Amino acid sequence: MTKTAESFKENYQKLQEIAQKLSDSSEVDIDELVPMVDEATRAYQLCKSRIEAVESALTNRLENEKIENKDD
């Protein structure tokens, strides 16, 4: 697997862990909340950016195939 895929996977896992921790806790330690939100925000942005890049690459590939098929 490439580093980018691992990075997406790792960051997605971070998001799941933070969400699970927040949903399992009846009370969240206020001192942990801001760092958790910061970490989740960074992980979310990386995941979102990667998904957008993949969507763009797939769209470009499909458009190129349409053009190639028209030429045939």
Biopython code that builds the backbone (N, CA, C, O; Angstrom):
import numpy as np
from Bio.PDB.StructureBuilder import StructureBuilder

atoms = [
    (1, "MET", "N", (0.834, -1.190, 0.000)),
    (1, "MET", "CA", (0.000, 0.000, 0.000)),
    (1, "MET", "C", (0.878, 1.252, 0.000)),
    (1, "MET", "O", (1.960, 1.256, 0.586)),
    (2, "THR", "N", (0.417, 2.291, -0.646)),
    (2, "THR", "CA", (1.204, 3.517, -0.696)),
    (2, "THR", "C", (1.068, 4.282, 0.612)),
    (2, "THR", "O", (0.156, 4.040, 1.402)),
    (3, "LYS", "N", (1.984, 5.198, 0.818)),
    (3, "LYS", "CA", (1.956, 6.020, 2.032)),
    (3, "LYS", "C", (0.676, 6.847, 2.099)),
    (3, "LYS", "O", (0.124, 7.049, 3.181)),
    (4, "THR", "N", (0.200, 7.329, 0.946)),
    (4, "THR", "CA", (-1.020, 8.131, 0.932)),
    (4, "THR", "C", (-2.210, 7.305, 1.400)),
    (4, "THR", "O", (-3.022, 7.770, 2.201)),
    (5, "ALA", "N", (-2.310, 6.073, 0.895)),
    (5, "ALA", "CA", (-3.420, 5.209, 1.310)),
    (5, "ALA", "C", (-3.341, 4.912, 2.794)),
    (5, "ALA", "O", (-4.361, 4.927, 3.484)),
    (6, "GLU", "N", (-2.137, 4.642, 3.298)),
    (6, "GLU", "CA", (-1.977, 4.389, 4.723)),
    (6, "GLU", "C", (-2.348, 5.630, 5.521)),
    (6, "GLU", "O", (-2.991, 5.540, 6.567)),
    (7, "SER", "N", (-1.943, 6.770, 5.026)),
    (7, "SER", "CA", (-2.236, 8.009, 5.717)),
    (7, "SER", "C", (-3.740, 8.227, 5.800)),
    (7, "SER", "O", (-4.254, 8.618, 6.848)),
    (8, "PHE", "N", (-4.453, 7.976, 4.701)),
    (8, "PHE", "CA", (-5.905, 8.093, 4.721)),
    (8, "PHE", "C", (-6.482, 7.121, 5.739)),
    (8, "PHE", "O", (-7.321, 7.483, 6.563)),
    (9, "LYS", "N", (-6.020, 5.890, 5.666)),
    (9, "LYS", "CA", (-6.527, 4.848, 6.552)),
    (9, "LYS", "C", (-6.249, 5.185, 8.014)),
    (9, "LYS", "O", (-7.121, 5.023, 8.868)),
    (10, "GLU", "N", (-5.051, 5.649, 8.298)),
    (10, "GLU", "CA", (-4.681, 6.020, 9.668)),
    (10, "GLU", "C", (-5.536, 7.176, 10.179)),
    (10, "GLU", "O", (-6.004, 7.159, 11.318)),
    (11, "ASN", "N", (-5.729, 8.156, 9.345)),
    (11, "ASN", "CA", (-6.512, 9.319, 9.765)),
    (11, "ASN", "C", (-7.990, 8.990, 9.901)),
    (11, "ASN", "O", (-8.664, 9.530, 10.779)),
    (12, "TYR", "N", (-8.498, 8.122, 9.053)),
    (12, "TYR", "CA", (-9.881, 7.689, 9.182)),
    (12, "TYR", "C", (-10.050, 6.931, 10.496)),
    (12, "TYR", "O", (-11.055, 7.087, 11.190)),
    (13, "GLN", "N", (-9.056, 6.111, 10.829)),
    (13, "GLN", "CA", (-9.088, 5.372, 12.102)),
    (13, "GLN", "C", (-9.081, 6.339, 13.292)),
    (13, "GLN", "O", (-9.784, 6.116, 14.278)),
    (14, "LYS", "N", (-8.285, 7.412, 13.198)),
    (14, "LYS", "CA", (-8.268, 8.427, 14.261)),
    (14, "LYS", "C", (-9.651, 9.026, 14.459)),
    (14, "LYS", "O", (-10.112, 9.192, 15.589)),
    (15, "LEU", "N", (-10.310, 9.350, 13.350)),
    (15, "LEU", "CA", (-11.660, 9.912, 13.435)),
    (15, "LEU", "C", (-12.613, 8.941, 14.121)),
    (15, "LEU", "O", (-13.418, 9.341, 14.963)),
    (16, "GLN", "N", (-12.520, 7.671, 13.760)),
    (16, "GLN", "CA", (-13.388, 6.667, 14.381)),
    (16, "GLN", "C", (-13.104, 6.541, 15.878)),
    (16, "GLN", "O", (-14.029, 6.443, 16.683)),
    (17, "GLU", "N", (-11.825, 6.545, 16.246)),
    (17, "GLU", "CA", (-11.453, 6.414, 17.659)),
    (17, "GLU", "C", (-11.955, 7.605, 18.474)),
    (17, "GLU", "O", (-12.487, 7.427, 19.569)),
    (18, "ILE", "N", (-11.790, 8.801, 17.952)),
    (18, "ILE", "CA", (-12.237, 10.002, 18.662)),
    (18, "ILE", "C", (-13.759, 10.003, 18.793)),
    (18, "ILE", "O", (-14.294, 10.319, 19.856)),
    (19, "ALA", "N", (-14.443, 9.653, 17.728)),
    (19, "ALA", "CA", (-15.912, 9.595, 17.779)),
    (19, "ALA", "C", (-16.369, 8.562, 18.801)),
    (19, "ALA", "O", (-17.308, 8.803, 19.559)),
    (20, "GLN", "N", (-15.706, 7.415, 18.818)),
    (20, "GLN", "CA", (-16.065, 6.365, 19.768)),
    (20, "GLN", "C", (-15.814, 6.825, 21.204)),
    (20, "GLN", "O", (-16.634, 6.595, 22.092)),
    (21, "LYS", "N", (-14.673, 7.473, 21.417)),
    (21, "LYS", "CA", (-14.337, 7.960, 22.759)),
    (21, "LYS", "C", (-15.373, 8.971, 23.236)),
    (21, "LYS", "O", (-15.798, 8.931, 24.391)),
    (22, "LEU", "N", (-15.778, 9.870, 22.355)),
    (22, "LEU", "CA", (-16.769, 10.878, 22.728)),
    (22, "LEU", "C", (-18.141, 10.257, 22.978)),
    (22, "LEU", "O", (-18.855, 10.677, 23.888)),
    (23, "SER", "N", (-18.511, 9.264, 22.179)),
    (23, "SER", "CA", (-19.831, 8.657, 22.367)),
    (23, "SER", "C", (-19.876, 7.724, 23.580)),
    (23, "SER", "O", (-20.938, 7.529, 24.171)),
    (24, "ASP", "N", (-18.736, 7.150, 23.951)),
    (24, "ASP", "CA", (-18.692, 6.253, 25.113)),
    (24, "ASP", "C", (-18.628, 7.002, 26.439)),
    (24, "ASP", "O", (-18.979, 6.449, 27.482)),
    (25, "SER", "N", (-18.188, 8.239, 26.408)),
    (25, "SER", "CA", (-17.988, 9.002, 27.635)),
    (25, "SER", "C", (-19.250, 9.764, 28.007)),
    (25, "SER", "O", (-19.839, 10.460, 27.181)),
    (26, "SER", "N", (-19.651, 9.621, 29.249)),
    (26, "SER", "CA", (-20.776, 10.428, 29.713)),
    (26, "SER", "C", (-20.288, 11.837, 30.029)),
    (26, "SER", "O", (-21.048, 12.802, 29.939)),
    (27, "GLU", "N", (-19.019, 11.946, 30.396)),
    (27, "GLU", "CA", (-18.398, 13.254, 30.635)),
    (27, "GLU", "C", (-17.035, 13.271, 29.962)),
    (27, "GLU", "O", (-16.235, 12.353, 30.142)),
    (28, "VAL", "N", (-16.775, 14.309, 29.194)),
    (28, "VAL", "CA", (-15.496, 14.450, 28.520)),
    (28, "VAL", "C", (-14.629, 15.397, 29.324)),
    (28, "VAL", "O", (-15.083, 16.460, 29.747)),
    (29, "ASP", "N", (-13.374, 15.006, 29.535)),
    (29, "ASP", "CA", (-12.416, 15.870, 30.227)),
    (29, "ASP", "C", (-12.198, 17.111, 29.370)),
    (29, "ASP", "O", (-11.728, 17.014, 28.236)),
    (30, "ILE", "N", (-12.535, 18.256, 29.904)),
    (30, "ILE", "CA", (-12.461, 19.513, 29.156)),
    (30, "ILE", "C", (-11.034, 19.794, 28.671)),
    (30, "ILE", "O", (-10.846, 20.426, 27.632)),
    (31, "ASP", "N", (-10.040, 19.329, 29.415)),
    (31, "ASP", "CA", (-8.644, 19.535, 29.014)),
    (31, "ASP", "C", (-8.268, 18.666, 27.810)),
    (31, "ASP", "O", (-7.308, 18.980, 27.106)),
    (32, "GLU", "N", (-8.993, 17.602, 27.570)),
    (32, "GLU", "CA", (-8.734, 16.732, 26.428)),
    (32, "GLU", "C", (-9.554, 17.133, 25.202)),
    (32, "GLU", "O", (-9.227, 16.742, 24.082)),
    (33, "LEU", "N", (-10.594, 17.894, 25.405)),
    (33, "LEU", "CA", (-11.531, 18.194, 24.325)),
    (33, "LEU", "C", (-10.891, 18.987, 23.179)),
    (33, "LEU", "O", (-11.018, 18.593, 22.019)),
    (34, "VAL", "N", (-10.217, 20.079, 23.478)),
    (34, "VAL", "CA", (-9.633, 20.908, 22.412)),
    (34, "VAL", "C", (-8.579, 20.123, 21.623)),
    (34, "VAL", "O", (-8.609, 20.154, 20.393)),
    (35, "PRO", "N", (-7.648, 19.421, 22.285)),
    (35, "PRO", "CA", (-6.697, 18.630, 21.489)),
    (35, "PRO", "C", (-7.381, 17.543, 20.648)),
    (35, "PRO", "O", (-6.949, 17.270, 19.528)),
    (36, "MET", "N", (-8.435, 16.927, 21.174)),
    (36, "MET", "CA", (-9.157, 15.914, 20.399)),
    (36, "MET", "C", (-9.822, 16.540, 19.179)),
    (36, "MET", "O", (-9.773, 15.975, 18.086)),
    (37, "VAL", "N", (-10.436, 17.694, 19.358)),
    (37, "VAL", "CA", (-11.085, 18.373, 18.236)),
    (37, "VAL", "C", (-10.044, 18.802, 17.203)),
    (37, "VAL", "O", (-10.281, 18.683, 16.001)),
    (38, "ASP", "N", (-8.902, 19.296, 17.659)),
    (38, "ASP", "CA", (-7.828, 19.677, 16.735)),
    (38, "ASP", "C", (-7.343, 18.473, 15.925)),
    (38, "ASP", "O", (-7.170, 18.563, 14.709)),
    (39, "GLU", "N", (-7.128, 17.359, 16.602)),
    (39, "GLU", "CA", (-6.663, 16.145, 15.925)),
    (39, "GLU", "C", (-7.722, 15.636, 14.941)),
    (39, "GLU", "O", (-7.399, 15.235, 13.823)),
    (40, "ALA", "N", (-8.968, 15.657, 15.363)),
    (40, "ALA", "CA", (-10.050, 15.209, 14.490)),
    (40, "ALA", "C", (-10.178, 16.120, 13.269)),
    (40, "ALA", "O", (-10.417, 15.642, 12.160)),
    (41, "THR", "N", (-10.023, 17.407, 13.465)),
    (41, "THR", "CA", (-10.116, 18.357, 12.351)),
    (41, "THR", "C", (-9.011, 18.111, 11.334)),
    (41, "THR", "O", (-9.263, 18.106, 10.129)),
    (42, "ARG", "N", (-7.782, 17.908, 11.814)),
    (42, "ARG", "CA", (-6.667, 17.614, 10.902)),
    (42, "ARG", "C", (-6.912, 16.309, 10.145)),
    (42, "ARG", "O", (-6.703, 16.239, 8.934)),
    (43, "ALA", "N", (-7.355, 15.280, 10.864)),
    (43, "ALA", "CA", (-7.616, 13.986, 10.238)),
    (43, "ALA", "C", (-8.737, 14.108, 9.207)),
    (43, "ALA", "O", (-8.644, 13.547, 8.115)),
    (44, "TYR", "N", (-9.781, 14.832, 9.551)),
    (44, "TYR", "CA", (-10.907, 15.029, 8.628)),
    (44, "TYR", "C", (-10.455, 15.745, 7.354)),
    (44, "TYR", "O", (-10.814, 15.337, 6.249)),
    (45, "GLN", "N", (-9.676, 16.802, 7.508)),
    (45, "GLN", "CA", (-9.212, 17.564, 6.352)),
    (45, "GLN", "C", (-8.358, 16.695, 5.429)),
    (45, "GLN", "O", (-8.495, 16.771, 4.208)),
    (46, "LEU", "N", (-7.485, 15.876, 5.997)),
    (46, "LEU", "CA", (-6.658, 14.999, 5.186)),
    (46, "LEU", "C", (-7.525, 13.985, 4.440)),
    (46, "LEU", "O", (-7.326, 13.759, 3.246)),
    (47, "CYS", "N", (-8.475, 13.380, 5.128)),
    (47, "CYS", "CA", (-9.361, 12.407, 4.491)),
    (47, "CYS", "C", (-10.192, 13.062, 3.384)),
    (47, "CYS", "O", (-10.332, 12.511, 2.292)),
    (48, "LYS", "N", (-10.728, 14.216, 3.671)),
    (48, "LYS", "CA", (-11.548, 14.935, 2.688)),
    (48, "LYS", "C", (-10.726, 15.288, 1.454)),
    (48, "LYS", "O", (-11.193, 15.125, 0.327)),
    (49, "SER", "N", (-9.516, 15.766, 1.663)),
    (49, "SER", "CA", (-8.636, 16.128, 0.563)),
    (49, "SER", "C", (-8.313, 14.913, -0.300)),
    (49, "SER", "O", (-8.300, 15.006, -1.528)),
    (50, "ARG", "N", (-8.056, 13.787, 0.331)),
    (50, "ARG", "CA", (-7.732, 12.566, -0.405)),
    (50, "ARG", "C", (-8.936, 12.086, -1.208)),
    (50, "ARG", "O", (-8.787, 11.689, -2.364)),
    (51, "ILE", "N", (-10.112, 12.117, -0.618)),
    (51, "ILE", "CA", (-11.326, 11.697, -1.330)),
    (51, "ILE", "C", (-11.564, 12.599, -2.540)),
    (51, "ILE", "O", (-11.906, 12.114, -3.618)),
    (52, "GLU", "N", (-11.383, 13.899, -2.365)),
    (52, "GLU", "CA", (-11.564, 14.834, -3.481)),
    (52, "GLU", "C", (-10.560, 14.560, -4.600)),
    (52, "GLU", "O", (-10.904, 14.638, -5.780)),
    (53, "ALA", "N", (-9.323, 14.241, -4.229)),
    (53, "ALA", "CA", (-8.300, 13.943, -5.236)),
    (53, "ALA", "C", (-8.658, 12.678, -6.012)),
    (53, "ALA", "O", (-8.486, 12.627, -7.230)),
    (54, "VAL", "N", (-9.146, 11.673, -5.324)),
    (54, "VAL", "CA", (-9.533, 10.429, -5.991)),
    (54, "VAL", "C", (-10.743, 10.670, -6.897)),
    (54, "VAL", "O", (-10.781, 10.170, -8.021)),
    (55, "GLU", "N", (-11.723, 11.427, -6.419)),
    (55, "GLU", "CA", (-12.890, 11.745, -7.249)),
    (55, "GLU", "C", (-12.471, 12.486, -8.519)),
    (55, "GLU", "O", (-12.976, 12.200, -9.604)),
    (56, "SER", "N", (-11.564, 13.418, -8.384)),
    (56, "SER", "CA", (-11.090, 14.183, -9.531)),
    (56, "SER", "C", (-10.364, 13.278, -10.523)),
    (56, "SER", "O", (-10.577, 13.379, -11.731)),
    (57, "ALA", "N", (-9.515, 12.403, -10.018)),
    (57, "ALA", "CA", (-8.773, 11.485, -10.885)),
    (57, "ALA", "C", (-9.731, 10.543, -11.622)),
    (57, "ALA", "O", (-9.553, 10.273, -12.810)),
    (58, "LEU", "N", (-10.736, 10.051, -10.916)),
    (58, "LEU", "CA", (-11.706, 9.165, -11.559)),
    (58, "LEU", "C", (-12.532, 9.904, -12.612)),
    (58, "LEU", "O", (-12.798, 9.363, -13.685)),
    (59, "THR", "N", (-12.931, 11.118, -12.312)),
    (59, "THR", "CA", (-13.690, 11.920, -13.268)),
    (59, "THR", "C", (-12.861, 12.160, -14.528)),
    (59, "THR", "O", (-13.360, 12.017, -15.644)),
    (60, "ASN", "N", (-11.603, 12.524, -14.344)),
    (60, "ASN", "CA", (-10.720, 12.753, -15.489)),
    (60, "ASN", "C", (-10.551, 11.486, -16.319)),
    (60, "ASN", "O", (-10.572, 11.525, -17.549)),
    (61, "ARG", "N", (-10.385, 10.374, -15.635)),
    (61, "ARG", "CA", (-10.217, 9.098, -16.350)),
    (61, "ARG", "C", (-11.463, 8.772, -17.158)),
    (61, "ARG", "O", (-11.360, 8.352, -18.310)),
    (62, "LEU", "N", (-12.638, 8.957, -16.570)),
    (62, "LEU", "CA", (-13.886, 8.666, -17.284)),
    (62, "LEU", "C", (-14.084, 9.602, -18.467)),
    (62, "LEU", "O", (-14.541, 9.176, -19.528)),
    (63, "GLU", "N", (-13.745, 10.866, -18.290)),
    (63, "GLU", "CA", (-13.865, 11.822, -19.391)),
    (63, "GLU", "C", (-12.917, 11.466, -20.531)),
    (63, "GLU", "O", (-13.286, 11.563, -21.701)),
    (64, "ASN", "N", (-11.700, 11.058, -20.193)),
    (64, "ASN", "CA", (-10.733, 10.657, -21.226)),
    (64, "ASN", "C", (-11.209, 9.426, -21.976)),
    (64, "ASN", "O", (-11.032, 9.332, -23.191)),
    (65, "GLU", "N", (-11.809, 8.486, -21.270)),
    (65, "GLU", "CA", (-12.326, 7.290, -21.933)),
    (65, "GLU", "C", (-13.474, 7.634, -22.868)),
    (65, "GLU", "O", (-13.586, 7.052, -23.946)),
    (66, "LYS", "N", (-14.333, 8.575, -22.472)),
    (66, "LYS", "CA", (-15.436, 9.001, -23.334)),
    (66, "LYS", "C", (-14.894, 9.599, -24.633)),
    (66, "LYS", "O", (-15.391, 9.320, -25.724)),
    (67, "ILE", "N", (-13.858, 10.430, -24.482)),
    (67, "ILE", "CA", (-13.246, 11.067, -25.663)),
    (67, "ILE", "C", (-12.617, 10.014, -26.564)),
    (67, "ILE", "O", (-12.778, 10.065, -27.784)),
    (68, "GLU", "N", (-11.908, 9.068, -25.980)),
    (68, "GLU", "CA", (-11.272, 8.005, -26.768)),
    (68, "GLU", "C", (-12.313, 7.149, -27.472)),
    (68, "GLU", "O", (-12.107, 6.751, -28.619)),
    (69, "ASN", "N", (-13.419, 6.860, -26.815)),
    (69, "ASN", "CA", (-14.471, 6.036, -27.417)),
    (69, "ASN", "C", (-15.183, 6.767, -28.554)),
    (69, "ASN", "O", (-15.648, 6.132, -29.500)),
    (70, "LYS", "N", (-15.273, 8.094, -28.470)),
    (70, "LYS", "CA", (-15.896, 8.873, -29.557)),
    (70, "LYS", "C", (-15.026, 8.829, -30.805)),
    (70, "LYS", "O", (-15.536, 8.829, -31.925)),
    (71, "ASP", "N", (-13.711, 8.790, -30.609)),
    (71, "ASP", "CA", (-12.773, 8.788, -31.745)),
    (71, "ASP", "C", (-12.789, 7.452, -32.490)),
    (71, "ASP", "O", (-12.374, 7.387, -33.647)),
    (72, "ASP", "N", (-13.257, 6.402, -31.849)),
    (72, "ASP", "CA", (-13.259, 5.062, -32.470)),
    (72, "ASP", "C", (-14.334, 4.893, -33.488)),
    (72, "ASP", "O", (-14.455, 3.825, -34.087)),
]
sb = StructureBuilder()
sb.init_structure("model")
sb.init_model(0)
sb.init_chain("A")
sb.init_seg("    ")
for serial, (resi, resn, name, xyz) in enumerate(atoms, 1):
    if name == "N":
        sb.init_residue(resn, " ", resi, " ")
    sb.init_atom(name, np.array(xyz, "f"), 0.0, 1.0, " ", f" {name:<3s}", serial, name[0])
structure = sb.get_structure()
